Amino acid sequence: MLSAESKIATREALRELLAEHRRCGKKIVLANGCFDTLHVGHTRYLEGALREGDILVVAVNSDSSVCVLKGPGRPILPEAARALLVGAFRAVDYVVLFSEPNVEALLTELRPDVHAKGTDYTAESVPEHATSVRLGIRVAIVGDPKNHSTREFIDSVRKAPHA
């Protein structure tokens, strides 16, 4: 089994790795997210994503993109730590960082067979829907209902009485 750190790849290296998996007939799945403090919803999302194929690539938002998406005070953990934590999941084969506002460029570069998104989306509401359709990438909605939130978790920690 690979170490969490060895699963983190550059986009260039990942293209080569995925080409080899394709030659072996493997189905590639791309999932993405901020993963700014992990919770049970992330586990279920990533395990659900892997069930859609053979190789799971997880794109983790860079620090700059998390700040834009989530606002001041985020991310809680720096990108290198978030990538390492995601790589520690058994379901995850590769991790790649990205700075764009969505994963359209990664879909175009990596050409996965499946684009996995969480249950807060429908196949039609995924930001990358048009790109997925254009490239022939199937969108799969995976994981449990979106009742886990990093923002709510952080708020509860801040409000908890401290001894």
C-alpha positions in Angstrom: 0.0 0.0 0.0 1.3 3.5 -0.9 2.0 6.0 1.8 -0.2 9.1 2.0 2.6 11.3 0.9 3.5 9.2 -2.1 -0.1 9.5 -3.4 0.3 13.3 -3.9 1.2 14.0 -7.6 1.7 16.9 -9.9 -0.7 17.3 -12.8 2.0 16.2 -15.2 2.9 13.1 -13.3 -0.7 12.2 -12.8 -1.4 12.3 -16.6 1.3 9.7 -17.1 0.1 7.5 -14.2 -3.5 7.6 -15.4 -2.4 6.8 -19.0 -0.8 3.6 -17.6 -4.0 2.7 -15.6 -6.1 3.2 -18.8 -3.8 0.9 -20.8 -4.6 -1.7 -18.1 -8.4 -1.1 -18.6 -9.0 0.7 -15.3 -11.8 3.2 -14.9 -10.7 6.6 -13.5 -12.8 8.6 -11.1 -12.2 12.2 -10.2 -13.6 13.7 -7.0 -12.8 17.1 -5.6 -13.2 19.4 -2.6 -11.6 21.6 0.0 -11.3 19.0 2.8 -10.7 21.7 5.4 -11.0 19.5 8.5 -12.3 16.1 7.8 -15.6 14.7 8.9 -17.7 11.6 8.3 -19.3 13.1 5.1 -15.9 13.2 3.5 -15.3 9.5 4.2 -18.6 8.5 2.7 -18.1 10.8 -0.3 -14.7 9.4 -1.1 -15.7 5.7 -0.6 -18.8 6.4 -2.7 -16.6 7.9 -5.4 -14.3 4.9 -5.5 -17.3 2.6 -6.0 -17.9 4.3 -9.4 -14.6 3.1 -10.8 -11.2 1.5 -10.2 -8.8 4.4 -9.6 -9.8 7.4 -7.4 -8.1 10.8 -8.0 -9.0 13.5 -5.5 -8.4 17.1 -6.5 -7.9 19.3 -3.4 -8.4 23.0 -3.5 -5.3 25.1 -3.0 -5.2 27.6 -0.1 -5.9 30.5 -2.3 -9.0 28.9 -3.9 -10.4 27.8 -0.4 -10.1 31.4 0.7 -12.0 32.6 -2.3 -14.7 29.9 -1.9 -15.1 29.9 1.9 -14.1 33.4 3.0 -11.8 34.9 5.6 -10.2 32.6 8.1 -10.2 29.6 5.8 -8.6 27.3 5.2 -8.0 26.0 8.7 -5.4 23.6 7.5 -2.8 24.4 4.8 -3.0 22.7 1.5 -0.1 20.4 2.1 -1.7 19.0 5.3 -5.1 18.7 3.6 -3.6 16.8 0.7 -1.7 14.5 3.0 -4.9 13.8 5.1 -6.9 13.0 1.9 -4.1 10.7 0.7 -4.3 8.8 4.0 -7.8 7.5 3.0 -7.6 3.9 1.7 -10.1 4.7 -1.0 -7.8 7.4 -2.5 -5.2 6.4 -5.1 -3.9 9.9 -6.0 -4.2 13.5 -4.8 -3.6 16.6 -6.9 -3.8 20.2 -5.8 -5.7 22.8 -8.0 -6.1 26.5 -7.8 -8.9 27.1 -10.3 -12.4 28.0 -9.2 -13.7 24.5 -10.3 -12.2 21.3 -11.9 -13.1 22.0 -15.5 -9.4 22.3 -16.5 -8.6 19.0 -14.6 -11.4 17.2 -16.4 -10.0 18.4 -19.7 -6.4 17.5 -18.8 -7.0 14.1 -17.0 -10.1 12.9 -18.9 -11.5 10.7 -16.1 -14.3 8.3 -16.9 -16.4 9.6 -14.0 -16.7 12.9 -12.2 -18.0 12.3 -8.7 -19.7 15.0 -6.8 -21.5 15.1 -3.4 -25.2 15.0 -2.7 -25.4 18.8 -2.4 -25.5 18.6 -6.3 -27.6 17.0 -9.0 -25.9 15.8 -12.2 -27.3 18.9 -13.9 -26.3 21.4 -11.2 -22.6 20.4 -11.0 -20.5 23.5 -11.9 -18.6 21.4 -14.5 -21.7 19.9 -16.1 -21.2 21.3 -19.5 -17.6 20.3 -19.6 -18.4 16.8 -18.5 -21.1 16.4 -21.2 -18.7 17.8 -23.9 -15.9 15.4 -22.9 -18.2 12.4 -22.4 -17.5 12.1 -18.7 -20.3 10.6 -16.6 -21.3 12.6 -13.5 -22.0 10.5 -10.4 -23.6 11.9 -7.3 -22.2 10.0 -4.3 -22.0 10.0 -0.6 -24.6 10.5 2.1 -27.0 13.4 2.4 -25.2 16.7 2.9 -25.9 17.1 6.6 -22.2 17.4 7.5 -20.5 20.8 7.2 -17.0 21.9 8.0 -18.4 25.4 8.7 -20.9 24.1 11.2 -18.2 21.9 12.8 -15.9 24.9 13.2 -18.7 27.0 14.6 -19.5 24.2 17.2 -15.8 24.0 18.2 -15.7 27.8 18.7 -18.9 27.8 20.8 -18.0 24.8 22.9 -17.1 25.6 26.6 -13.4 25.1 27.1 -12.1 23.8 30.4 
